[in-house]
Amino acid sequence: MSGHSKWANIKFKKGKADALRGKINTKIGREITIAVKMGGSDPTGNMRLKLALSKAKANNIPKENIKRAIAKGEGTTEGSNYEEITYEGYGPAGVAIMISALTDNRNRTAADVRHVFSKGGNMGESGCVSWMFKNKGLFTIEKEGAPAEDEVMEIALEAGAEDMETNDDTYVITTAPEDYDAVEQALADHNINVAMSELSLIPDNTIAVTGEDAEKVQKMIDSFDELDDVQDVYTNADLPDEE
């Protein structure tokens, strides 16, 4: 079965790159802190914390770092007060881009994001591209050590998954947010190890971008990723693998 998660798998692989590890550790730590502040330190009843801890595990973040992030969220250590902000706009070749940020200074973050958009695109008003995306649950499973494709697909679909895409090294399962827990439990019941799980914004349709346009789009995405306040970048661009 095909899906809209090819970009997510690329993002997953990129997220493990050593060159980005320090920045990723900081961003995931911040996400853990916010999740604890909003919903408490028990991941059983806190979906956001559960997902943040999944990211931490996938990126091999030290346990001490996780404990410090949780303590900040509980208020037992000093930490900045962050707020969530979403930015929307268009990048090179007219692709839609959505930015999820956590910031303690919205003026600084807005200026930084607007500056990146200005290099080949433009930042738009709230709602200008968000209608093109749907919130979905994603589970990435490494093929090595996992059951056969047909078995994984059957387990996922019976639990309520919408789709499963097979890539070179992974299976990527897509679910509606409300079916996330059921699929997670089904995979656990069958001892299927999940390398990464998250709730993400998936585009309803993608735009194929090649050549110089693809390079420009990737450069813009990388520039957003490099901003300290940016947590996630979503786009409807379908980039060639070599990009």
C-alpha positions, 0 to 999 in steps of 0.5 A, a space after each residue: 500500500 502506498 501513503 504520504 509518508 515518504 518524506 517522514 521516513 527521510 526526515 526520520 533518517 536525517 534526524 539521526 545524523 550525528 551532525 545534528 545530534 546536539 541541536 536535536 537533543 536540545 529540541 527533544 528535551 524542550 519538547 519533553 519539558 513542555 509535555 510534562 508542564 501540559 500533561 504531567 510526568 506520567 506518559 500513560 496519560 500524556 500522549 505528547 510526553 509519550 511521543 517525546 520520549 519515543 523521539 528521545 529513545 530513537 535518538 539515543 538521548 542520555 537518561 540523565 538529559 531526559 530526567 532533567 527535562 522532566 524535572 524542568 517540566 515539573 517545576 523542580 528546576 528553573 527553566 524558561 517558559 515556552 509557548 507553541 507557535 505555528 507559522 505557515 507560508 510558501 517556499 520555492 516552487 510554491 510548495 507549502 511549508 508549516 513550521 512548529 516552534 517552541 519559543 520564549 520570545 515570539 518576536 525573535 522567532 517570528 523574525 527568524 522564521 520570516 527571514 528564512 521564508 524571504 529567501 525564495 518564498 514568503 510567510 503567510 497568514 494563519 490558515 493559508 496552507 494548514 488546510 492542505 495537511 492532516 494530523 496523522 500518527 506515524 510508526 516507523 519500523 525497521 525491517 531487520 528483526 521485524 516480521 514479514 511485510 504481510 504480517 506487519 500490514 495485517 496486524 496494523 490494519 486490523 488494529 485500525 491503521 489507515 495505510 502502510 508504506 514499505 521502503 528500503 529499510 523500513 515500514 511506515 504505518 499511518 493512522 488517524 490520531 484516535 487510532 494511534 493507541 490501538 495500533 501502538 498496543 497491537 504492535 507491542 502485543 506482537 513484539 514488533 519493535 517501533 524505531 520511531 513514532 509520532 503525530 505529524 502533519 501529512 499533506 493531502 497531496 504532494 508536489 513533485 519538485 526536481 532540479 534547482 527547485 528541489 535544492 532550494 526547497 531542501 536548503 530552506 527546510 535545512 535553514 528552518 531546522 537550524 533555528 533553535 526555536 523550530 521543532 518541526 518542519 512540514 512540507 508538501 514537497 516530494 523531493 528526489 531521494 538524492 536531494 
